[in-house]
Amino acid sequence: MTERSVEPMSSRRSLRLTIVTPLQLVLDIGEVRHVRAEDATGSFGILPGHVDFLTVLSVSVLIYRLESENTDQVADGVATGREHFVGLRGGVMLVTEGQHVQVFTREATPSDNLRILSTEVKSRLSLAAAQEAEAHKSFSRMEGSLLSHMTDYLRHEQRSGGGGSRRLPGEP
């Protein structure tokens, strides 16, 4: 059995967590002990010293713990502490130099109450994402319809003998 060395919490490095939307800086704090997020592959965690990392986040709840709020309880070498939550409308996460976690998202709602985020905010963000996807589908259908009408128009022009050289309005 290998003996595991547990380094004191005060000597460990911490993370800086920054969450940005197009309209505001939602969160910019240092002394973060742990970040947990979710992408298409599932849930994952980021600790100080993590390798550089880039991923696309799902509509989800990001969880983080502050170094200053750690308790004296240590389980498997990691101190436990109070969790903080941020509801995210998807986005991109970038981890650099094992110290800085940056999240770029369309919408973020910080809270210390997971129940509120899990029910109200997550459903609202999921609805917004679904509406956005439906709008994209509608636009794609409209684009397809336009191309179909243009093709029909050009075929009609060829059949009716207007297929010679075309002049634009205003040309001699």
N, C-alpha and C positions, 0 to 999 in steps of 0.2 A: 504494500500500500504506500502510495506517495504522500509525503507530508506537504500540505498546502500552506504557503505563507500568506497571512492576511495582513496587508499593509494598512496602517491606521488611516481612518477616513480623512483626517486633516491633511495628510500628505498626498492624497490622490488629486489628480487634475479634475477640473469640472468642465462642463460644456457651456457655451453661450447659445441661447435659443432665440432666434429672430423669426417672427411670423409677420408677413407683409401681404396686404391686399392692394388692389389698384388705387384704393382711396385712402388707406391709412397704414401706419405702423401699429399693428395690433399688440405685439409683444416683443420686447428686446431686453432679455435678462441674462445675467451671468449666474454662475454658481448653480447650474443645473446638474443634477446627479445622474439622471436617467430620462430618456425620451422613448416613448412607445408610439408607433404609428402603424398604418395599414396601407398596403398597395394591392395590386391585382393578385399577387402571390400569397397574400395573407398578412398577419400581424408580425412585426419585427421590433427589436429594441436597439437603441443606440446608447453606448456608454462612452465615457471619455477614452480617447485613444483609438476610436473606431477608424477604419480605413476610409479614404475618400469614397463617397457614395452618392449616386444620383438615382432617384426613382420618381415615378408618377404616383401620387397618392390617390386613393379612392375617397369617395364621400365617407367620412369617418370621424372618429373622435381621437385626437392626439392626447396622450397622457404624458405628464412630466412630473418629476420630483425635484425639489430644491435641496441643495447641499445643506443649507442652514436649518432645514426642517427635519433632518434625519434624527432618528431616535437612537437610543443605545442598543436596540435589538439588532442583532446581526444574524442573518440566515444565509448560509453558504458564502460567507465573505462579503455580502452586500447588505448595507444598512437599509432598514425600511423607513419610510416617512410618509407624510401626507401627500396625496396625489392631487394634481391640478389638471383641468381638462380644457380642451379647445375643440369645438365642433368645426370641421373643415369641409368646405365644398370642393373636395378634390384638391389638386394642386401638384406642385413639384417640391421635392425635398432634396437639399444638397448638404452633404456633410463634408467639411474641409478640415484638413490637418488634425483630425481627431478631436477638435475643440469647438467647432462652430457648426451648428445645425440651423439651416435657413429653410424656411417654408414660404413658398410663393403660392397664394391661393386667391380665388375670386371672392371668397367670403369666409370669415372666421369669427367664431363666437366663444370667447373665453368664459369659463365658469368653474366654480369649485363644487358644483352639484351635478354629478354624473346622471342622475335620474332625469333632470331637466334636459340635458344634452341628448341623452339616449332616446327620449321620446319626442319632444317637441322639435328641437333644433335638427336632429338627424333626419326626421321625417320631412321637415321643411326644406332642408338642403337636398334630400333625395328627390322631392317633388320638383324643385327648381332644376335639378340636373335632368329629370325626365322631360320637363317642359322644353328645355334647351335641345334635347335629343329629338323631340317631336318637331320642333321648329326647323331643325336641320333636315329631317325627313321631308317635311312639307316643302322646303326650299328645293330639295333634290327632285321631288315630284314635279314641281313647277318648272324647274330647269329642263327636265326630260320632256315635259309637255311642250315647252317652247321649241326645243330642238325638233320634235316630231312635227309641229305645225310649220316650222321653217322648211323641213324636208318636203312635206306635202305641197307647200307653196311652190318650191323650186321644181318639183315634178310636174305640177300643173302648168307652170310657165313653159317647160320644155315641150309638153304635149300640145299646147296651144300655139306653138310656132314662135314663141318669143325667145327662143333659145340662142339667137345670134349674139353678136357683141352687145353688151349692155352698157348703157351710158348712165352715169349718175345724174340726178337733177342738177341743172345748171351747167352741164357740159355741152359743148357745141356738137 
